Amino acid sequence: MNNAPENRDPRIDQAAVTDESLLLAHEKFLGKQPDEKARYRLLPLNLLFVFSGLIFFGATYLGRYSGHFDPKVFDETAPRGAAAAAAAPVDPVAMGRTVYTTVCAACHQATGQGLPPAFPPLAGSEWVNGSEERVIRIVLHGLSGPIKVAGTDYNSVMPAAGPGSGFNLSPEKIAAVLTYVRQEWGNSAPPVSVEKVREVQGQVGSRGPWTAAELEPFAQ
Ligand code: HEC
């Protein structure tokens, strides 16, 4: 194939014209030696290294310090990491107060004084401040028959409030409400843990309301 420049169709050359070929064509026409300095050159290799380095640095910097572009990174007071995880669980006393108001207060009253002779008080009650084994059972399954609270006799029925009952309180809510009543109105007994409520629930299973006599073994 004859591909010598003089035999080529100039229109093809024109279509494929580049800056480089244009310069060359002019130099040829002017009878000049090609000017090496006027040529386009590849990006110098060391400059390429500098740019790559900058991009690498920039990406690493953002990866490390951008805070995932979360606006909260500017809130210095927001709890972070372990502190945020520790702050998440709800306060059992606050949760217990809500449960008490919605479930127990109807009978035992907001003041915890009860409504004698129908509803015994929780304030100053030896049942509330006594054994957690016993008071957990009362809330889980209910209580019926004669009892004595702070020197006064009662004989009525408290319905079950545990899981599966009408109130269907979870072990978390039972632990919270008992923790609440054991520190409210001048009561002072240690908190009741969710684990303990679950343990008692697992031991007993489902049953009807307790009597005072049946709870005797759990009084301590
Ligand atoms: C429908 C009314 C009613 C509701 C609701 C109720 N109770 Fe009772 N509660 C009673 C009655 C009545 C007794 C006494 C039962 C008896 O005479 O044998 C009692 C007894 C008790 C006792 C033992 C006696 C005492 O005064 O300390 C505790 C503790 C107790 N309830 C806690 C609670 C808690 C906590 C709740 C909420 C989760 C609750 N009760 C909800 C009616 C209720």
Residues whose N, C-alpha, C, O or C-beta is under 5 A from the ligand:
A	BS01	HEC	V103 C104 C107 A118 F119 P120 P121 L122 S125 W127 V128 I138 L143 S144 G145 P146 I147 V149 Y154 N155 S156 V157 M158 A161 V177
